[in-house]
Amino acid sequence: MKSGKIITLDSDIREILQNSKTIAVLGLSPKPERDSYQVAAYLQQNGYEIIPVRPAQRMILGEKAYASLTEIHRPVDIVNVFRNSDQVLAHAREALELKPNVFWMQLDIQNHDAALMLTARGIDVIMNRCIQVEHERLVRKTTL
């Protein structure tokens, strides 16, 4: 099994964003004014398939919502996390079963214990970065 790594280089982030198609958005709010909703809508508009993960929701942004990562039974390229840093470790454990290529913690979200656990199991980790900001900065500008 390949070991994962903590991703920090722009070139690696660009490659991840260009080669990923399916993104599970953990903590996706059904409220349009929330950052998670706006980021997920942006990802949809830019060609990604999003999978909402939010308990007690059936549909968000026109997609079937799942209560947890463990309910998703299909390949996912990125798990994009909108949860408090202290809640990430439990979700990282769920992600081990899903085996995404990347576990991406949004801006202001970091959990080094989760990162160590995930990278040891071959899952790359990005922390404290907004996926929309990085896409706009590294991918969209090259395709406009």
C-alpha positions in Angstrom: 0.0 0.0 0.0 1.3 3.4 -0.9 1.7 5.8 2.0 -0.3 9.0 1.8 1.2 12.4 2.4 0.3 15.8 3.7 -0.1 17.9 0.5 1.2 21.5 0.5 2.6 22.1 -2.9 0.5 24.1 -5.5 1.5 21.6 -8.2 0.2 18.6 -6.2 -3.1 20.5 -5.3 -3.6 21.4 -9.0 -3.1 17.8 -10.0 -5.6 16.6 -7.4 -8.2 19.1 -8.5 -7.7 18.3 -12.2 -7.8 14.5 -11.7 -10.7 14.3 -9.3 -14.4 14.0 -10.3 -16.4 13.0 -7.2 -16.3 15.0 -3.9 -18.1 14.0 -0.8 -18.9 17.3 1.1 -19.0 16.5 4.8 -21.0 18.9 6.8 -22.8 20.4 3.7 -25.4 22.8 4.9 -28.8 23.0 3.1 -28.7 26.8 3.7 -27.6 28.8 0.7 -26.0 31.5 2.9 -23.5 29.0 4.4 -19.9 28.6 3.1 -20.3 24.9 2.7 -23.3 25.3 0.4 -21.6 28.0 -1.6 -18.5 26.0 -2.0 -20.4 22.8 -3.0 -22.5 24.8 -5.5 -19.3 26.2 -7.0 -17.8 22.7 -7.3 -21.0 21.5 -9.0 -20.8 24.4 -11.5 -17.3 23.5 -12.3 -18.0 19.9 -13.3 -17.5 18.0 -10.1 -20.1 15.5 -8.8 -20.8 16.3 -5.2 -22.1 13.9 -2.6 -23.7 15.8 0.3 -23.0 14.3 3.8 -25.4 15.7 6.4 -27.6 13.9 8.8 -31.3 14.5 8.6 -31.2 15.8 5.1 -32.5 13.9 2.1 -31.4 16.2 -0.8 -29.0 19.1 -1.0 -28.2 20.9 -4.3 -30.3 18.4 -6.1 -28.2 15.4 -4.9 -29.1 12.6 -2.5 -27.6 13.3 0.9 -26.1 10.7 3.2 -26.1 10.7 7.0 -22.4 9.7 7.2 -19.4 8.7 5.1 -20.0 5.1 5.9 -23.3 5.1 4.0 -21.6 6.0 0.7 -20.9 2.8 -1.3 -19.1 4.1 -4.4 -15.7 5.6 -5.2 -15.0 9.1 -3.9 -12.0 11.0 -5.0 -12.0 13.7 -2.3 -13.7 14.0 1.1 -14.1 17.8 1.7 -14.6 18.5 5.4 -16.7 21.3 6.9 -16.5 20.3 10.5 -14.8 21.7 13.6 -11.2 20.6 14.0 -12.0 18.6 17.2 -14.7 16.6 15.3 -12.4 15.6 12.4 -10.8 12.5 13.9 -14.1 10.6 14.1 -14.8 11.4 10.4 -11.3 10.5 9.4 -12.0 7.0 10.9 -15.1 6.8 8.7 -13.1 7.8 5.7 -10.7 4.9 6.2 -13.5 2.6 5.1 -14.5 4.8 2.1 -10.8 5.1 1.0 -10.9 8.4 -0.8 -7.7 9.6 -2.6 -7.7 12.8 -0.6 -9.2 14.0 2.8 -9.4 17.8 2.5 -10.0 19.9 5.6 -11.4 23.4 4.7 -9.9 26.7 5.8 -9.3 27.0 9.5 -9.7 23.2 10.0 -6.7 21.1 11.0 -6.3 17.8 12.9 -2.8 16.4 12.9 -3.8 13.1 14.6 -6.4 12.5 11.8 -3.7 13.4 9.2 -1.2 10.9 10.6 -3.8 8.2 10.7 -5.0 8.8 7.2 -1.6 9.2 5.6 -0.5 5.9 7.3 -3.3 4.2 5.4 -2.4 5.7 2.0 -4.8 8.7 2.0 -3.4 12.1 1.1 -4.4 15.0 3.3 -4.8 18.7 2.8 -5.5 21.0 5.8 -6.5 24.6 6.3 -7.3 25.4 2.7 -10.5 26.2 0.9 -11.1 23.9 -2.1 -12.9 26.7 -4.0 -10.1 29.3 -3.4 -7.5 26.7 -4.5 -9.5 25.7 -7.6 -10.0 29.4 -8.6 -6.3 30.1 -8.0 -4.7 27.0 -9.6 -7.2 25.5 -12.1 -9.8 28.0 -13.3 -7.2 30.6 -14.2 -5.4 28.2 -16.4 -8.6 27.2 -18.3 -10.1 30.7 -18.8 
